[in-house]
Amino acid sequence: MEKSDTKVPAAEPKLNSMQHLKVYTKQDVLSLTKIRRFETKLGERLHVIYDTTELEKSIAGSAAKYVLFGIPEDLGAKGNFGIGGTDTLWIPFLQSFLNVQSNDFLDGNEVLLVGHFDFGDIQYLIDTTARGEDEKIEAYRHAVNTIDDEVEHLVKIITEAKKIPLVIGGGHNNSYPLIKGAAKGWHKAGTTPLAQINCINLDAHVDYRPLEGRHSGNAFRYAEEDGYLQKYCVIGLHENYIPQNVWIDIVNNPFIDCITFEDIFVHDKRTFLQAVAHATGFTEDTLTGIDIDLDSIQNTLSSAMTPVGVSPAQARQYVSFAAADSKPAYFYICEGATRLNDGRTDATSGKLISYLVSDFIKGNSF
């Protein structure tokens, strides 16, 4: 099913480099890996870029099926009037993931670790030059455009090589460049009829706010408006946090579907796994991005932390089921933190993300 009124995608941006991308060496990886006699960890098995001057060739030439990188930023969340801290998740996740045991369940050889984006210079510039809250919000939203361009470029390289991006960190603003880059890359690889993909999102919020400048609350609106998002399904949406104007837009759009948290867990209209199965069925006609916003998981530290949400075990079920029952274009975990700007901390967030990433790889291998 295709949109008859789909807009022509915007022109290809002029991208000369990804100046904020920090590429890891094997030594970088091993420095975070706890080597232990008689054991093998994922950090000892996964691949790294063998030639930083030939990034595209290194990715295309790798035997790995999945390409992992981080986007530790909170500019998008701050641009949405959120609490900063989504830039703190990547390294704790990596420390946990690299020390997962390599075994028959997950070897590690399936993964190529590229590195992470560091937008700290932009954050510093805003902090030292912007005057007043309004000017800061405007600066954050403008900065997200830079993030969009660089993330899109890397995702396009990965998907052109017919590999699946595994992306961790930052605000949900990053779904826009993930959708855009994946749509372009997979389309060029000849696996979709149009430069569009679908998306499934486990989230307390729909992130379909108006086109008011880029931030973490409107990635899917921009992706659809620019012609890269075909179908979108949200699971676990909290009724208390749906703006009425957004609700009207999504219920009148046949290419957007949602199943609220209340319909699943309060009114018992369907089970959680039935909701996930509905989402994979709704999006089964083409490649599908799989998103999970950590504010959907109960008591998990995030920019919009909630006392009411799915359990970590249910989040793992969602990831495993969606990976197995769809054609993944990418996998993205966002909005999590180990330390928020208001002082709250949680040292376990990185380990939770490590479980979710391993669940995706195992699920997609079925």
C-alpha positions in Angstrom: 0.0 0.0 0.0 1.5 3.3 -1.1 0.5 6.9 -0.4 -1.0 8.6 -3.3 -0.1 12.0 -2.0 3.4 11.3 -0.9 5.6 14.3 -1.2 8.7 14.1 -3.3 11.7 13.6 -0.9 13.9 16.6 -0.3 17.1 16.9 -2.3 20.2 15.0 -1.1 22.1 17.2 1.4 25.6 18.1 0.6 27.5 16.0 3.2 31.3 16.3 2.9 32.1 14.5 6.2 30.9 13.3 9.5 33.2 15.6 11.5 31.6 14.7 14.9 32.0 10.9 14.4 34.6 9.3 16.7 35.7 5.9 15.2 37.0 3.3 17.6 40.0 1.1 17.3 40.3 -2.4 18.6 42.4 -1.1 21.5 39.5 1.3 22.4 37.2 -1.7 22.6 39.5 -3.9 24.6 40.1 -1.1 27.1 36.4 -1.4 28.1 36.4 -5.2 28.0 37.3 -7.2 31.1 39.4 -10.1 29.8 39.0 -13.2 31.9 40.8 -16.5 31.6 38.7 -19.4 30.2 36.0 -16.9 28.9 35.4 -14.9 25.8 33.5 -11.6 25.8 31.7 -9.8 22.9 34.4 -7.1 23.0 37.0 -9.7 22.0 34.8 -10.9 19.1 33.1 -8.0 17.4 34.6 -6.1 14.5 35.9 -2.6 14.3 36.7 -0.3 11.3 39.9 -1.5 9.8 40.6 1.8 7.9 39.2 5.0 9.2 40.1 6.8 5.9 37.9 4.3 4.0 34.8 4.1 6.2 32.4 3.0 3.5 34.8 0.3 2.3 35.4 -0.9 5.8 31.6 -1.2 6.5 30.8 -2.8 3.2 33.7 -5.2 3.5 32.9 -6.4 7.0 31.4 -9.8 7.5 29.1 -8.4 10.2 25.4 -8.2 9.7 24.8 -5.4 12.3 26.6 -2.1 12.6 26.5 -0.5 16.1 27.1 3.2 16.9 26.0 5.7 19.5 24.5 9.2 19.5 25.1 10.5 23.0 23.4 13.8 22.8 20.5 15.6 24.6 20.1 18.6 22.3 16.9 17.3 20.8 15.4 16.6 24.2 16.3 20.0 25.5 14.9 21.5 22.3 11.6 19.8 23.3 11.7 21.4 26.8 12.9 18.1 28.2 15.3 17.3 30.9 18.9 16.8 29.7 20.9 13.6 30.3 20.2 11.4 27.3 23.9 11.9 26.4 25.0 9.8 29.4 23.7 6.3 28.3 26.2 5.3 25.5 29.3 4.5 27.5 27.6 2.6 30.4 25.8 0.6 27.7 29.0 -0.1 25.9 30.8 -1.2 29.1 28.0 -3.7 29.7 27.6 -4.9 26.1 31.3 -5.5 25.5 31.4 -7.7 28.6 28.5 -10.0 27.6 29.7 -13.6 27.3 30.4 -14.8 23.7 28.6 -18.1 23.4 26.2 -20.2 21.3 23.4 -17.7 22.0 25.3 -14.6 20.8 28.8 -14.8 19.4 29.7 -11.1 18.8 31.1 -11.8 15.4 27.8 -10.5 14.0 28.5 -7.0 15.1 30.7 -4.2 13.7 31.2 -1.4 16.2 31.9 2.0 14.5 32.0 4.4 17.4 29.9 7.4 18.5 29.0 10.9 17.6 30.3 13.6 19.9 28.4 16.9 19.6 29.9 18.4 22.8 31.3 21.4 20.9 27.8 22.4 19.8 26.5 22.0 23.3 29.4 24.2 24.6 28.7 26.9 22.0 25.1 27.1 23.0 25.9 27.1 26.7 28.4 30.0 26.3 26.6 32.2 23.8 22.8 31.7 24.0 21.0 34.3 26.1 17.8 33.4 27.8 15.6 30.3 27.6 13.9 31.1 24.3 17.2 31.7 22.5 18.6 28.4 23.9 15.5 26.4 22.7 15.9 27.9 19.3 19.6 27.1 19.3 19.0 23.5 20.3 16.5 23.0 17.5 18.9 24.5 15.0 21.6 22.2 16.2 19.5 19.2 15.7 19.7 19.8 11.9 23.5 19.2 12.1 22.9 16.0 14.0 20.3 15.0 11.4 22.8 15.4 8.5 25.6 13.4 10.1 23.5 10.6 11.4 21.6 10.3 8.1 24.9 10.1 6.2 26.2 7.2 8.4 23.0 5.3 8.3 22.8 5.6 4.5 26.3 4.1 4.2 25.4 1.2 6.5 22.1 0.4 4.8 23.6 0.7 1.3 25.9 -2.1 2.4 22.8 -4.1 3.3 23.6 -4.1 7.0 21.3 -3.3 9.9 22.2 -0.2 12.0 22.0 -0.7 15.8 21.8 2.8 17.3 21.9 3.8 20.9 21.4 7.0 22.7 20.2 10.6 22.4 16.6 11.9 22.1 13.9 10.6 19.8 14.8 13.4 17.4 17.3 10.9 15.9 14.5 8.7 14.4 14.1 11.3 11.6 17.7 10.8 10.2 17.5 7.1 10.9 14.3 6.8 8.8 15.7 9.1 6.1 19.1 7.5 5.9 17.7 4.0 6.0 15.0 4.8 3.3 17.7 6.1 1.0 20.2 3.3 1.7 17.9 0.4 1.5 16.2 1.9 -1.6 19.6 2.2 -3.4 20.3 -1.4 -2.3 17.2 -2.4 -4.3 15.2 -3.9 -1.5 12.2 -1.5 -1.5 10.0 -0.2 -4.3 10.2 3.4 -3.0 12.5 5.4 -0.8 10.3 4.9 2.1 10.2 2.6 5.2 7.8 1.9 8.0 8.3 2.2 11.7 7.2 0.5 14.9 7.7 2.4 18.1 7.2 1.3 21.8 6.7 4.6 23.4 4.6 6.5 25.9 4.4 9.4 23.4 3.7 9.5 19.7 6.4 12.1 18.9 4.3 13.6 16.1 4.2 17.2 17.3 3.9 20.1 14.8 6.7 21.1 12.4 8.0 23.9 14.7 11.8 23.2 14.3 13.5 19.9 14.9 13.4 18.4 18.4 12.7 15.0 20.1 8.9 15.4 19.9 8.4 15.6 16.1 10.8 13.2 14.3 8.0 11.2 12.8 6.0 14.2 11.6 9.1 15.4 9.8 9.9 12.0 8.4 6.4 11.7 7.0 6.3 15.3 5.7 9.6 14.8 3.8 8.3 11.5 2.2 10.5 8.9 3.9 8.0 7.4 6.4 5.2 5.3 4.9 3.5 3.6 7.9 3.9 4.2 11.6 2.6 2.2 14.5 3.0 3.2 18.2 2.5 0.7 21.0 1.9 1.6 24.6 0.9 5.3 23.9 -0.2 7.0 27.2 -3.6 8.6 26.7 -2.7 11.3 29.3 0.1 12.7 27.1 -1.5 12.9 23.7 -2.1 16.5 22.6 -5.7 16.7 21.2 -4.5 18.3 17.9 -2.0 15.4 17.4 -4.6 12.8 18.3 -6.9 14.2 15.6 -4.1 14.1 13.1 -3.2 10.5 13.8 -6.7 9.0 13.9 -7.5 10.6 10.6 -4.3 9.3 9.0 -4.7 5.7 7.6 -0.9 5.3 7.6 -0.6 5.8 11.3 -1.9 3.3 13.9 -1.6 3.2 17.7 -2.5 1.0 20.6 -2.7 2.8 23.9 -1.2 1.6 27.1 -4.7 1.8 28.6 -6.2 -0.4 25.9 -3.7 -3.1 26.7 -3.2 -2.9 30.5 -6.2 -1.1 31.9 -9.1 -2.1 29.6 -7.7 -5.5 28.5 -8.8 -5.1 24.9 -5.8 -7.1 23.8 -2.6 -8.6 25.3 0.7 -6.9 25.0 2.0 -9.5 22.5 -1.2 -9.2 20.5 -0.5 -5.5 20.3 3.1 -6.1 19.1 1.8 -8.6 16.5 -0.7 -6.0 15.3 2.1 -3.6 14.8 4.3 -6.0 12.8 1.3 -6.9 10.7 0.4 -3.3 10.0 4.0 -2.6 8.8 4.8 -5.9 7.1 4.7 -4.6 3.5 8.2 -3.2 3.6 11.3 -2.7 5.7 10.5 -1.4 9.2 12.5 0.6 11.7 12.1 -0.7 15.2 12.2 1.9 17.9 12.0 1.7 21.7 11.8 4.8 23.9 12.9 4.1 27.4 10.2 6.3 28.8 7.8 3.5 27.9 9.5 1.2 30.6 8.3 1.6 34.1 10.8 3.3 36.5 13.6 3.4 33.9 15.6 6.6 34.0 14.8 8.7 30.9 14.0 12.3 29.9 10.3 11.6 30.6 10.5 8.9 33.3 7.2 7.2 34.2 6.0 5.3 37.2 3.5 3.5 35.0 4.8 1.6 31.9 5.7 -1.8 30.5 8.1 -4.0 32.5 11.7 -4.6 31.3 10.7 -8.2 30.5 7.9 -7.0 28.3 10.3 -4.5 26.6 12.5 -7.5 25.8 9.6 -9.4 24.4 8.7 -6.5 22.2 12.2 -6.3 20.8 12.6 -10.0 20.3 9.1 -10.4 18.6 9.5 -7.3 16.4 13.0 -8.4 15.3 11.7 -11.9 14.4 8.4 -10.9 12.8 9.4 -7.9 10.7 12.0 -6.9 8.1 14.1 -4.6 10.2 15.6 -1.4 8.5 17.3 -0.4 11.8 17.0 -0.8 15.6 17.0 2.3 17.8 17.0 2.7 21.6 16.5 6.3 22.8 15.7 8.7 25.6 17.5 6.7 28.3 20.0 8.0 30.7 22.3 7.0 33.6 22.3 10.6 34.9 19.8 13.3 34.4 20.5 17.0 34.7 18.1 17.2 37.7 20.4 14.9 39.6 18.6 11.6 39.3 20.8 8.6 38.5 20.5 4.9 37.7 23.5 2.8 37.1 21.5 -0.1 35.7 20.3 1.6 32.5 23.3 0.5 30.5 22.8 -3.1 31.4 19.1 -3.0 30.4 20.0 -1.6 27.0 22.6 -4.4 26.6 19.9 -6.9 27.1 17.7 -5.2 24.5 20.4 -5.1 21.9 21.3 -8.8 22.4 17.5 -9.6 22.2 17.2 -7.9 18.9 20.2 -9.7 17.3 18.9 -13.1 18.6 15.4 -12.4 17.5 16.4 -11.3 14.1 18.4 -14.5 13.6 15.4 -16.7 14.0 
